[in-house]
Amino acid sequence: MTEHSDGSGQITRRQALGTLALAGASLLLQRRVLAATDAVKSLPLITRTIPSSGAALPVIGVGTNAFGVSDAAELAARREVLRMLPELGGSVVDTAPAYGLSEAVIGDLVNQLGNRKRLFYATKVTANAGDAAGGKAMLEESFKRLRTDHIELIQVHSLQGVEEMVPVLQELKAAKRIDYLGVTTSLGVQHAGLAATMRRHPLDFIQVNYSLDDRAAAAEILPLAQERKIAVLANVPFGGRRGRSLLTRVANQPLPDWAAEFDAGSWPQVFLKYVVSHPAVTCVIPGSTKVRHLEDNLRAARGRLPDADMRRRIEQYWDRLR
C-alpha cells in the first residue's frame, strides 16, 4: 500500500486534485516571480562610475548584516536573495567579519548558486589596538569564508586600524587579490575622522551613513568624496537615527503623488532614490533578507531620479512630517 492511496494502492481523486492544486500554486508563484522580475527590468538600469577605475556599478546593492543564520528556511530565503540580486540588475554584496556567520553563509550559498562572477563583494577588516598581524589574519579568513581568491573591495571597518591596514590593502591591490580599498563608518561622530582619512590616504571607496533623516554626510563627506574622486557606498538608507526607521514612521502615510515623477512606486523606493540621487553616491546597500524586499529595493535602481528641486521638495515634506 502506498502512503497516499485509498487502500488499493491507487491515488484517490481527492489526492490527485490536491497534487494538482499544489502544482498550480507552485506555477502561480513562479509566474509571480517572473512577473515581478519583468516589472523591475522594465525601466532603464541606473549605474554609477567608480572614479578610480571607470567601471560601472548598479546603484542598489544589498547589505548582509542579517545573513548570519543557520535555520534552513532562513538560509533558503537568503539564497534566493543572492540568486535574484544579479537577475534584477544588482551586484554589490556588502558584508563583514563582524556580521557573525554572514561571510561564510554568503560563500556557501554563492558557491551553490554558481553566480560569483556576477557579484561585487565588499567586505571589511579591522586592526584593533594597532594589531596589523591580527588584521592580516582576518583578511585571509575572509577569503576562505567567502570561498574566493579575489575580493572586489575591502574596507577598514569603522576606521579601526586605518594606519595599519591601508598599506596592507595597497599590497593586496598591487597583487591583484583585491580591486579596491576603502574605509567605513555608520556613525556621525566619526565623520571628522573619516574626512581626515579621506584627505590622508589614496582611497577608492568610502562607506558612510546617509539617509533622508540623516543628512549630515552631505555637509562635508559627500562633497569631499567628489573632490577626491572617491566612490561612495551609502549605508543605513532607511535611517533609524531616532530609534525608528523611516519605513516605520511612514507606515500610515499614503505615497505622495509626486513620487511618480521619479518612478517611485513605494516608500522604500522614495527613500533609496533620494539617497542615490545625490551625485556623490555610487551605490546604496539596504539590508534585504527576503526576495520581495529585494524586488522593491531594486526598482529604485531603475527609471528617473529626483532632480535638485525634487530633492528639496522631498526634504521639506519629510521635515514637516516628522
N, C-alpha and C positions, 0 to 999 in steps of 0.2 A: 504494500500500500504506500502510495506517495504521501508526502506531508500535506499537499494541497489537492485533496480529492474527495469524492463522495463515498469512499469506501470501496469502490470498484477499481480504483487506480485511474479513474478518468477525472479530468478537470471539470468542475461544475460550471454552469452558466454564470453564476454569481462571481466565482473566482476569475473566470475569463473576463467578465466585464470589469472587475476590479483591476486586473492586469492592464486592460486597455485604458482604463481611467488613469492609471499611473503613467503609462506611456504617453497618454495625451498631455498630462500635466508636465511631464519632462519636456515634451516637444514645445509646449507653450512657454516654458522657462527659457529654452534655447532661443525661441523666436524673440522673446523679450530682450534677452541679452544682445542678440544680433540687431534688433531694432534700436536699442539704446546705443550700441556701438556706431551704427549708421548715423544716428542723430548727432552724436558727438563729432563725427567726422564730416558733417555736412557743411561746416564753415571752415575757412582757411586757418591753418595752424599758425600760431604766433611763435616765433623764435627770437632769441637774442644772441648777439655775438659775444664770445669770450674775448676780451680785449687782447690778452697776451698771445692768443693763437689764431684768432679769426674764425674758430669753429663755432657752429651754431648750437644752441640748446633750446629745447622746448621750454616755455616759461612756467610750466607747472610740473613739479615732481612729486615725491612722496617722502614724508618723514616717517621713521620707523621706531620711534621711542617705545611704542607699544607692541613690537613684534616679538619680544622675548617670551614666547608662550610654549607650552608643551601639550596642551589639550588637543586632541585630534581634530575636533571641529574648528577650533580657533586656528590651528595650523592650516587647515583646508581653506579657510577664509583668506588668510594671508597669502597662501599660494595663488589664489585667484587674483588678488590684487597685483602680485608680481607678474602674473601671466598677462593680465589685461593692461597694465601700465603702458607697455610699448604698443599694444594693439590700438590704444586710444590716443597715441601720439606723444606720450611722456617718455622720459628716460632716466631722470635723476632719482637715485635711491640714496637718501641720506641716513647714516647710521653712526654708531659709536660703540666702543668697548664698554662705556658707561651705561649702555642700554641693556644690560643683562645679557640674555641669550640672543639678542637681535642679530648680531653679525652671523652667528652660527646658523640660526634659522634661515636667514637670507641665503647664505651659502648653500645650505642643503636644498632649499626649495628651488633656487635658480638652477642648481645642478640637475634637479629632476626635470625642470621645465626646458632646459637647454637653450635659454634665451639670453645668456650672459652678454653676448656681443651687442645686444640691443639696449643694454642698460649702462648708465653712467654711475659708477659707485663713488660715493663721497663718505669717507669715514674720518675718524678723529684720533688724536693721540694726546697724552699728557706726560709731563715730566715733573712730578711733584717734588718740591724742595730741591730742584735742580738735578734730579736723578735722570741724567741722559741715558744711562745704561738701561734703566727701567723703561724709559720711553722707547728705546730701540727694541727691547723685548716685546713691548706692547704692539709695536708695528708688525713684527713678524707673526705674532699671534693673530692679528687682523687678517693678514694674507692667508693664514691657514684656515681661520674660521670662515672667511668668505670664499674659500676654495678657489683662489685665483692667484696667478703670479703677477698680475698687473692691476693696479687700482687707479682710477682716473684722478681722484682728488683726495689728499689727506690734509686735515686741518688741525691746528693746535687748539684743543678744546678749552673754551672759556679762558683763553690766554694763559693756561697753566703750563709754563715751560717754554715760552716763545724763544728766549735766547738760546736755550739748549737744543730745541728741536728744529728750528728753522734751518740751521746748517745741515742737519741730518736729512731733512726733507729735500734740500737742494741737491744733496748727494744722490738720493733716490731718483730725483728728477733727471739728473745727469746720466744715471744708469738706465733710464727709461723704464723703471719699475713703477713710476707714477707720472702722470702728465702735468699735474698742477699741485701747488701748495697754497695753504691759506691758514687763517685763524678764525675763531668763532667767539661770539658771546650771545647770550639771550637776556642780558641784564643791562638796564640803563646805566647803572653805577659803573659799568666797565667801559662805557663809550669813550671816556677820555683816554684810558689806556689803549683802547682799540685804535683811536686816531693816532696816538703816538707810535704804535706798532706799524700802522699803515705808512707813516712817514719814514720810518726807520728801516723797513725791510722790503725787499722786492717780492711782493705777494701777487699771486694770480687771482685769488679769491678772498673775500671775507664773507662771514655769515653773521647776520645781525637781526635782532628783533625789530619788526616793523609791521604795524597794522593801523587800521583806521582809528583805534583808540589808544595807540602808542606810536606817535609820530615823531618822537624825539630824534630818531636817526636821520630824519630829513633836515635837521638843523646843520649838522656838520658832517656826519659819517657818509651819507649818500653823495653829497657834493664832492667830498674828498675822494670817494671812490671813482667818480667821474674824472676828477682832475688827475688822479694817479693811474687811471686806466686799469682798475681792479674790478673784476666781476663780483656780483653780489648775490648771495643766496639769502632770501628773507625767511626767517623762522617766526613762529608764533603768529601766523597771519590772522588767526581768529581771536587774537587778543587774550584777555584774561588778567589785565593789569590790575583790575579792581576785584579780582577773585571770581569774576563771572565772564564767560566767553561772550563775544559779540553775538554768537548764534543764540545763546540763552536769552540775551537781552532783547532780541527782536522776535522771539518765539510767537508773540501775539500781534506782530506788526505786519500789515499787508505789504507786499513788494510794491514800491512806488512805480508809477507809470514810466518815469524817466529811465528806469533800468533797461527797458527795451532799446533805448537809444544807443547802448553799447553792448547789445546782445547778451544781457544778463537775465537768466530766467529763474534765479533763486537768490536768496540772501548769501549763501556761500560764494556764489559767482560774483556778486557785487563786491564782497569783501576782498576776494582774490584779485579781481580785475582792478580794483583800486590800488592794491599793492603793486601789481605788475605794471600798471600804467606810469609809475614813476620811472623816468628814463634811466636811472642808475641800476634798477633791479634787473638781474639776469634771469633768475628763477625763484619761485616761491615753493616751499616744501611743507604743505599741510600734512598732518598725520592722517592716514587713511588705512583702516583695517578691514573695511568692507567694500565690495565692488560698487555698491550703489552710491557710496560716498565718493569713491574714486571717479565714477562716471560724472557725477555732479561737478566735482572739482575740475576735472579735465575739460569740461565745457568752457571753463574760464580761460583756457588756453587757445580759444578759437574766436574768430569774428573780430568785432571792433573793441577798442579800449576807450575808457574815458579820456577826453582831452583835458587841457588845463582848466577850462571853465567848468566842465563837468566834475572834475576832481574837487574844485572849491564847493560846488553845489552838494556833493556827497558829504564833504566835511561839515558844511553848515547844517545839513539835515541831521547828521549824527550828533552834532553838538547841541542842537535843540532837543533831540530825542533823549539824550542822557540827562 
